[in-house]
């Protein structure tokens, strides 16, 4: 039963390779927690207590991580909860490390989306999104963010109206090729 549960975890992490380092999908998976509970009939695995899940450059820290699988042991959904739950992973090329956090992080394998709920933020290369809900579409590489309605909003210094906040860094100018030293007097 442990090996079947581990295979569910493997499925979760290999789905991130669409935008992460390819080597992460082949890396060993390590899960550390204070306790674990598996229910094969329900298709769930629950890890509790300072949970650390790591595969290659992918790292998730949470108070609890629950994995949901179907009858064929394929992962459908993973939910990480914390105050906050944190996600980070090295991206391909020069995109750097993507970091996200929220009180709840949900990964839907069929939709290939990662959502960050409540006090959510997503950061990459100095640009960031923050709000009540941030959803990252892995396949289409787009981000959707939502704030809170006025009746839900609890004003704070960072988001006084409960609206989303985006910080986008300016494009870096292309580097000019080094000029040759054409000192004819030498």
N, C-alpha and C positions, 0 to 999 in steps of 0.2 A: 504494500500500500504506500509506503514511503517513496518508492521509486516512481509510482504513478503520480503522486503529488509533486515530486520533483520535476517530472516531465511537464506538468502544468506550468510550473514556474519557468521552465525553459521556454515554453511557448510564449509566455508574457514577454520575456526579454528579447527573443529573436525578432519580434515584431517591430521593435524600435529601430532596426537596422536601416530602414528607409531613409533616415536622415542622420543617423549616427555613424560612428566608425564601423566598418564592416567586421572588423576583428572582434567587436563586442559580442556579436551573435555567436561566435565560436568559443568565447571565453567561458571559463568555469564560473558557476554561480555559487555564491555564498550567501546564506541567510543566517543572521544571528538574532536571537530574541530570548526573552525570559521564559516564554512558553509557546507551545504550538498545539493546535487542535485540528484534526483531519476528520472529515465526514465524507466518505466515498459515495454514499447514497445521495447526499445533497450536492455533492460535487464542490465542496468548499474546503479551503485550508485557511486557518486563521493564525496569524503570528502576532503575539502581544508582548509589550514591554521593551521599549528602546530598540525597535526593529531596525536592522541594517541589512539592506538587500544590495548586493553588488555583483555586477557582471562586467568585466572589462572596465570601461570608463563610466558606465552607468552606476549611479548611486542613489538609493532612496532611503531616507531616514524618516521613521514615523513611530508613533506610539502603537499603531496596529496596522497590519496589512492583511487584507482578506482577498483570496483568489477564488473565482467562481468558474467552474468548468462544466461542460455538457456531459452527456452520458458516454461520449467517446473520449473523455478526458482532455478535450480541447478547451483551452482557456477562452472564456467569453468576456470576462471583466476582471479588473483588479482595482481594489479600492484601498488607498492609504489614508489613514487619519492621524492627525497630530495637532500640536499647537505651536508652530505649524508642522505639517508634513513637508519634507523637502525632497526635491528631485534635481539631479544634475547629470549632464552627459556631454562628453566631447563630441563636437560635430565634425563632419567631413571638411576637408580643405582648410581654409583660413577663417571659418565661421566661429572658431573658439568654443568655449564651454557655454552651454545653455543651462540656466538655472531657473527653477520654478518652485513656488511654494504656495500653500493654501491650507486651510484647516482640513480639507478633503481633496485628494487627488484621485481622479477616476480615469482608467484607461479602458477604452472599448475596442476590443480586437477587431470586430467586424467593421466598424466605422473607421478604425485606425485614427482615433482622436484621443488626446490627453486633455482633461479638463481640470482646472484648479478652481476650487470653490472657497468663498468667504476669505476676506483679506488675502486675495490671490495676487501673485505677481509672477512675471515671466521676464527674464533678462538674457540678452545676448549681445556681446560686443558693445556695451555701453548703452544700448537702446533697451527700453523697458515698457511693459504694460502693467498696470495695476488696476484692480477693480473687485467687484463681488464675484464675477465669473469670467474666467479666461479659458477658451477652448482652442487648442492647437490641432489643426488638421495636418497629419503627417504627410499624406500623399500629395495634397495640393499646396503644402507649405504656406498655409495662411492662418492668421490668428483672428479670433473674434473675442471681443471683450464687452462685458455689460457691467454697469454700475448698479446702484440700488435705486428704487423709486423713492420719492420724497418721503413717503410714509415709513419706509424701511431705513432710510439713511440715518446714521448716527454720525453727525459731523465730527471731523477731526482735522488736524492741521494739514495732513497730506492731501485729503480729499474732502474739503469742507461741505460739499453738496452731495456726497455719495456717488459722484460721477466717476467715470473711468479716467485714468491719467496715463498719457503716453509720452515718453521721452524718446525721440529719435535723433540719433547722432548724424551730423552732416557727413556726406560722402567724402572720403579722403581723396585729394587730388592725385592724379597719376604721377608716379615718380618719373622724373626726367632722367634719361640715360646720362651717365657721367661723361663730361666733356673731356676730349683728349687734350693734353697739354701740348700745344704747338708752338713752343718757344723756339723760334728760329735763330735767336741771338746766341744760343748756347753752343 
